[in-house]
Every structure is written in C-alpha cells, then in structure tokens.
Amino acid sequence: MIFKDYYKILGLETKDVTSEEIKVAYREQAKKYHPDVNVGDRNAEERFKDIAEAYRVLSEPASKRKYDRMWNNYVGKKRAKYEESKRGKTSIFSDFFNMFFGNIDNKKMEAKSATTQSGKVSKKGENISTEINISINDAFYGANKKISLRTINGTMKSFDVKIPAGIQNNEKIRLIGQGKKGENGGKSGDLFIKINIEDDSHFRLIGYDLYKYLLITPWEAALGTKTNISSIDEEVKIIVPKGTQSGELLRIQGKGYKDGKGSRGDLVAEVKIMVPKEMTEKETKLFKDLSQISHFEPRTMSM
C-alpha cells in the first residue's frame, strides 16, 4: 500500500494542528491547484483530488485520529516521501483512501456518475473554447459582456459573461455546463473564454505595467518640469528631470495594472518631445537666437 502524507499534501509539517489550521491550509492548496486555474494541467487535476481527499480525512475528528495512528508509524519516526496516488480513469478516491476507509461509498458514487438507469455508460460533453477582446478599462474595473456562439445545429446562443475586475491578459473564464451536451445522461462540457486585453489610444499593457506617452515641449525637456499625468484611475504628478531625452521612460510605482495579489504594477511614461509646427514671429526669433548662441551638436553624440 502506498502511504499518503495528507499533512504534507496540505502543506502542513506536523499533525499537531487545529481544525482551523487544516481548513486554512486546504483553502490555500485548493486555490493553487484548482482546475479552473490550471486548465488542461493533468498533474494539477490529480493534485487537487489529493487535496480534497486529505481534507476529507483530516477535517473529521474520528478519521483524523485513525489516520494519525498510521502517520506516527510512517512519518513520525521517519519522514516519508509523498507519492502521487495511482488513480484509475474513473476513480474518485485513491487506492490508499479506499484501503484505509473502505470503498463502498466510492463504488456507489462511481456507479452513479458512470451509468444511467438504462445501464449505458454516461459520457461528459466536450469543452468549448473561444476568446473575446476587451479594453484595458473594462479589464481593470470589470464589466459584463454578452457573446454569441453558433451551436452544432447552426443556431446562435448568447452568453452573459462577467469580467472580474483585474482579470489578467490571456486568463480564461469558465462557464460550467455551457459546452457540448453529454451522452446518456452525462454532464455537459464547459465553455472556456480566453480574455485578450487590447491596448488603446491611452495605455499599453506590458505585464502589470501600464505604458503611455508623455508629451512635453523642448524647453520642458531642457529645463525640467513638474506636470500631471493621468493613470487609469487618477491623475498623478510626475517630475521631468532637466535634460530629459525623447524616448526616455519615467516610472511611477504602484499606479499600473492590478497583479491579482492586491498590488499593482507601475505607470510608465514614455517621453515624446514635441516641436510646434506653427510659431509666432517672436517664437521663431527666439529659436533663431538659440541656434546662434548654442554650441549643442546632437549629431556628434554617440548613441
């Protein structure tokens, strides 16, 4: 029999933990390995089953006591290496779980999910994948979108999609049961919607950073200045150092896009020095005077 260290599966180093600590550890691990977060990752799917199995045992005082007696023999004296369970294609719990607690309930659950009243094997419907484009503003604040897809029989079906605030680029939203229908009473597949966050005229999204252009005059670039720049949710002050060159990047920390962990990336201002296309006579004279007295020659500078 392969012994499974349920405490290690939940990220716990000892069995001397409270029920609340077990619950917190379960939530952390379940969130990390949830199938919705790891779409298509078979290893994560198996690990998620182990996590659920571990919590089922350790959350019940009676089963925890029974398991702890075995834990003392396998782990308490000598730390055992965690081994993945060898599950069958339709097994709900691992062989270790069944040998430890019996598999009567497991067989009933498998039989119920795998067959219909007619005795035919049920089959889950196929998943469907699509993608939609949304603006940076909708991604940052969240939005409700309606999409339409053509079904197998040629008709159009509409879906309401809730875009959560701070969704990440290329992240997928899962609509459970909105895929192809199952066979012989099997569950319908799911609809996975990939989110593409589009750049707009104001911002470009790179990682968690928001990039935008900062337009300044030649004299602001030469002398330096303080000015305002709009981030996605507020206006902030920015300092342009003396001698700033066109193309330089000025970074404002914490004013970018949400990183999904409670923090934000940076707002990055790309400087563009703008020259007036039309000037007054006085402005023209000043530029001519500057050209006569200045010894600055940019074409001799090494890049």
Residue, then its C-alpha position, 0 to 999 in steps of 0.5 A: m500500500i502506498f502511504k499518503d502524507y495528507y499533512k504534507i499534501l496540505g502543506l502542513e509539517t506536523k499533525d499537531v494542528t487545529s481544525e482551523e489550521i487544516k481548513v486554512a491550509y486546504r483553502e490555500q492548496a485548493k486555490k493553487y491547484h484548482p482546475d479552473v486555474n490550471v486548465g488542461d494541467r493533468n498533474a494539477e487535476e490529480r493534485f487537487k483530488d489529493i487535496a480534497e481527499a486529505y481534507r476529507v480525512l483530516s477535517e473529521p475528528a474520528s478519521k483524523r485520529k485513525y489516520d494519525r495512528m498510521w502517520n506516527n508509524y510512517v512519518g513520525k519516526k521517519r519522514a516519508k516521501y509523498e507519492e502521487s496516488k495511482r488513480g484509475k480513469t474513473s476513480i474518485f478516491s485513491d487506492f490508499f483512501n479506499m484501503f484505509f476507509g473502505n470503498i463502498d461509498n466510492k463504488k456507489m458514487e462511481a456507479k452513479s456518475a458512470t451509468t444511467q438507469s438504462g445501464k449505458v455508460s454516461k459520457k461528459g460533453e466536450n469543452i468549448s473554447t473561444e476568446i473575446n477582446i476587451s479594453i484595458n478599462d473594462a479589464f481593470y474595473g470589470a464589466n459584463k459582456k454578452i457573446s454569441l456562439r453558433t451551436i452544432n445545429g447552426t443556431m446562435k446562443s448568447f452568453d452573459v459573461k462577467i469580467p472580474a475586475g483585474i482579470q489578467n491578459n490571456e486568463k480564461i473564464r469558465l462557464i460550467g455546463q455551457g459546452k457540448k451536451g453529454e451522452n446518456g445522461g452525462k454532464s455537459g462540457d464547459l465553455f472556456i473564454k480566453i480574455n485578450i486585453e487590447d491596448d488603446s489610444h491611452f495605455r499599453l499593457i506590458g505585464y502589470d505595467l501600464y505604458k503611455y506617452l508623455l508629451i512635453t515641449p523642448w524647453e520642458a525637456a531642457l529645463g525640467t518640469k513638474t506636470n500631471i499625468s493621468s493613470i487609469d484611475e487618477e491623475v498623478k504628478i510626475i517630475v521631468p528631470k532637466g535634460t530629459q531625452s525623447g524616448e526616455l521612460l519615467r516610472i511611477q510605482g504602484k499606479g499600473y495594472k492590478d497583479g491579482k495579489g492586491s498590488r499593482g504594477d507601475l505607470v510608465a511614461e514614455v517621453k515624446i518631445m514635441v516641436p510646434k509646427e506653427m510659431t509666432e514671429k517672436e517664437t521663431k526669433l527666439f529659436k533663431d537666437l538659440s541656434q546662434i548662441s548654442h554650441f549643442e551638436p546632437r549629431t556628434m553624440s554617440m548613441 
